[in-house]
Amino acid sequence: FSPPKQKEPSRGFSYRFDGPLDMRMDRGQPLAAVAAAAAAGLPTPYVSRELTAETILNSWSAEDIASILWRYGEERQSRFLARALVAARPLTSTGQVKAVLEKVAPGPPKLMTKRLARVFQALRIEVNGEMAELETILTAASSLIRPGGRLAVMSYHSLEDGPVKRLLRSGSLVGDAPPKDAYGNTLSPWLPITRQPVVASEEEIKQNSRARSVRLRVGERTTHPVP
C-alpha cells in the first residue's frame, strides 16, 4: 500500500481527498478471473476485486458494517457510526462519508482524524481481504522456507502484528503457546530472532513519519514440522 496510491483521489483510500468510494488495490481482477483461477485449481483472492467500499456502505446491513468497523478498525462507536452511515444512503464519495462522521460524532481535530482513519482502514481491509491475504502468506511461509531460512515481516498496525507474533512464537496463527514434547522441549517450526518487535528510531521517524507505526519481527525456520 504505497503513499502515491493513498494520495490518488480516484482510488478512494483517503478521507483527505474527495473521490469515489472504491478502495480496491487491484481494480483489474474481475469475477471472471476469480472463477477461472478456481476452476484451474489455483489460489483465488479472498474476495472478488469487484467489491468496493461503495458496495459495502450502500448494500450491507448496519450490523455487518459495524462488525468490520470494530474488527478491522477497533472503533468503539462502530454500531452508532454504522447506523449513521446507513441512514445517510446513498453514499458515493469519500467526502460524503467524512461529512457524515463529522456531523454525527464531532470532536477535536485530533480525535476526528483518528476516527476517520479507523473507519477508512476498516473499509479498505475488508474490500481487499487484507487479513486473509496475510494469513495465507504466513501459513505458506512454513512450507516455503527451508530450515535455517528467515522470515521478516513489517506490520503497520496491531491487527497485522498479532498473527505474525503468534506464528513466530508457536507456529500457529491462533495460539500463543508453542507445542512441546514430553520433556518440555519446544517443537515450534519457528525460532523468534526478535523477542520484541524492532521499531524505528527517533531519527528515522523524523525523516519518515510513516515509520512510527511499523513493527518488524524476524523468525528462523527450525526443523520441526508445522503443527
C-alpha positions in Angstrom: 0.0 0.0 0.0 2.1 2.9 -1.3 1.7 6.6 -0.4 1.1 7.6 -4.1 -1.9 5.3 -4.2 -3.2 6.8 -1.0 -2.9 10.3 -2.4 -4.7 9.5 -5.6 -8.3 10.7 -5.1 -9.8 8.3 -7.7 -8.7 5.3 -5.5 -10.8 6.5 -2.6 -8.3 5.4 0.1 -8.0 8.6 2.0 -10.5 10.9 3.7 -8.2 13.8 2.9 -9.2 13.8 -0.7 -12.7 13.7 -2.1 -13.1 10.8 -4.6 -15.2 7.7 -5.4 -15.7 5.1 -2.7 -13.5 2.5 -4.5 -10.6 1.4 -2.2 -9.6 -1.6 -4.3 -5.8 -2.1 -4.6 -6.3 -4.3 -7.6 -9.0 -2.9 -9.9 -8.2 -5.3 -12.7 -9.4 -8.5 -11.1 -13.0 -9.2 -12.4 -15.2 -12.0 -11.2 -14.4 -14.0 -14.3 -10.7 -14.1 -13.4 -11.6 -15.4 -9.9 -13.8 -18.1 -11.3 -11.1 -19.1 -13.9 -8.5 -19.4 -11.2 -10.7 -21.6 -9.0 -11.6 -23.8 -12.0 -7.9 -24.3 -12.6 -7.1 -25.2 -9.0 -5.1 -22.0 -8.5 -5.2 -19.8 -5.4 -8.1 -17.3 -5.5 -8.5 -13.9 -3.9 -10.3 -13.8 -0.6 -12.9 -11.5 -2.1 -13.8 -10.5 -5.7 -12.0 -7.3 -6.6 -15.3 -6.1 -7.8 -16.2 -5.4 -4.2 -15.8 -1.7 -3.3 -16.4 0.5 -0.3 -19.4 1.9 -2.0 -21.0 -1.5 -2.3 -20.4 -2.1 1.4 -21.8 1.2 2.6 -24.8 1.1 0.3 -25.7 -2.6 0.4 -24.6 -4.2 3.6 -26.7 -4.1 6.8 -25.8 -1.8 9.6 -24.8 -4.9 11.7 -22.3 -6.1 9.1 -20.8 -2.6 8.6 -20.5 -2.3 12.4 -18.8 -5.6 12.5 -16.0 -4.6 10.2 -15.6 -1.2 11.8 -15.0 -3.0 15.1 -12.9 -5.9 13.8 -10.7 -4.1 11.4 -10.8 -0.5 12.8 -11.2 -1.2 16.5 -13.8 1.6 16.5 -15.6 1.7 19.8 -18.6 3.5 18.3 -18.9 1.0 15.5 -22.6 0.4 15.9 -23.5 4.1 16.2 -21.4 5.1 13.2 -22.7 2.2 11.1 -26.3 3.2 11.7 -25.5 6.8 10.8 -23.8 5.7 7.5 -26.8 3.5 6.6 -29.2 6.4 7.3 -27.2 8.7 5.0 -27.5 6.5 1.9 -26.8 6.7 -0.9 -23.1 7.4 -0.3 -20.9 7.7 -3.4 -17.8 9.7 -2.3 -15.2 9.8 0.4 -16.2 13.4 1.1 -19.8 12.3 1.9 -18.6 9.7 4.4 -16.3 12.2 6.1 -19.1 14.7 6.3 -21.5 12.1 7.9 -18.9 11.1 10.5 -18.0 14.7 11.4 -21.7 15.5 11.8 -22.9 12.6 13.9 -19.7 12.3 16.0 -18.0 15.7 16.2 -14.9 16.2 18.3 -11.4 17.9 18.4 -9.4 17.7 15.2 -7.0 15.0 16.5 -9.9 12.8 17.7 -11.7 13.2 14.3 -8.5 12.4 12.4 -8.1 9.1 14.3 -11.8 8.2 13.9 -11.7 8.8 10.2 -8.5 6.8 9.9 -10.1 3.8 11.7 -13.2 3.8 9.6 -11.3 4.1 6.3 -8.8 1.5 7.4 -11.6 -1.0 8.2 -13.3 -0.5 4.9 -10.0 -0.9 2.9 -9.1 -4.1 4.8 -12.5 -5.6 4.1 -12.5 -4.6 0.4 -9.1 -6.1 -0.2 -9.3 -9.1 2.1 -6.0 -8.0 3.6 -6.1 -10.1 6.8 -6.9 -13.3 4.8 -4.1 -12.5 2.4 -1.7 -12.0 5.3 -2.8 -15.3 6.9 -2.3 -17.1 3.6 1.2 -15.8 3.2 2.2 -16.6 6.8 0.7 -20.1 6.5 2.6 -20.8 3.3 5.9 -19.5 4.7 6.3 -22.5 6.9 6.3 -24.8 3.9 8.2 -22.5 1.5 11.1 -21.5 3.8 13.7 -24.2 4.4 15.2 -24.8 7.9 17.7 -22.1 8.6 15.9 -19.6 6.4 14.4 -16.5 7.9 11.0 -14.7 7.6 10.9 -10.9 8.2 7.6 -9.2 8.4 6.8 -5.5 8.8 3.4 -4.7 10.3 1.7 -1.3 10.4 -1.0 -1.9 13.0 -1.8 -4.4 15.8 -4.2 -6.4 13.6 -1.3 -7.4 11.4 1.3 -7.7 14.1 -0.8 -10.2 16.2 -0.8 -13.1 13.7 2.9 -12.6 12.9 3.8 -12.7 16.6 1.7 -15.8 17.2 3.2 -17.6 14.2 6.8 -16.9 15.2 6.1 -17.9 18.8 4.0 -21.0 18.4 4.0 -21.9 14.7 0.2 -21.2 14.7 -1.9 -18.2 13.8 -4.4 -19.0 16.6 -2.2 -19.9 19.6 0.5 -18.3 21.7 2.0 -21.3 23.4 4.4 -23.4 21.2 3.9 -27.2 21.2 6.3 -29.2 23.4 7.5 -32.8 23.7 7.2 -35.0 26.8 10.5 -33.4 28.1 9.3 -29.8 27.7 11.3 -29.1 24.6 9.8 -26.5 22.3 8.7 -28.0 18.9 7.7 -24.8 17.2 8.6 -24.6 13.5 9.9 -21.0 14.1 12.5 -19.6 16.4 11.9 -15.8 17.1 15.1 -13.9 16.3 13.5 -10.7 17.6 11.9 -11.4 21.0 10.4 -7.9 20.9 9.4 -6.1 17.7 12.0 -3.8 16.2 10.8 -0.2 15.9 12.1 2.9 14.2 14.5 5.2 16.0 13.5 8.8 16.7 15.9 9.9 13.9 14.3 7.6 11.4 10.8 8.9 12.4 12.0 12.5 11.9 13.0 11.6 8.3 9.9 9.4 7.6 6.9 9.9 9.9 5.2 6.8 8.4 7.9 4.6 10.2 6.3 5.5 13.5 3.8 2.7 13.4 6.0 0.0 11.9 6.8 -3.2 13.8 9.4 -5.6 12.4 9.6 -9.2 13.5 12.0 -11.8 12.3 11.9 -15.6 12.8 14.1 -18.5 11.7 12.7 -21.8 10.3 13.5 -24.7 12.5 13.5 -28.4 11.6 10.2 -29.1 13.4 7.1 -29.7 11.3 4.1 -27.4 11.2 1.7 -28.4 14.0 
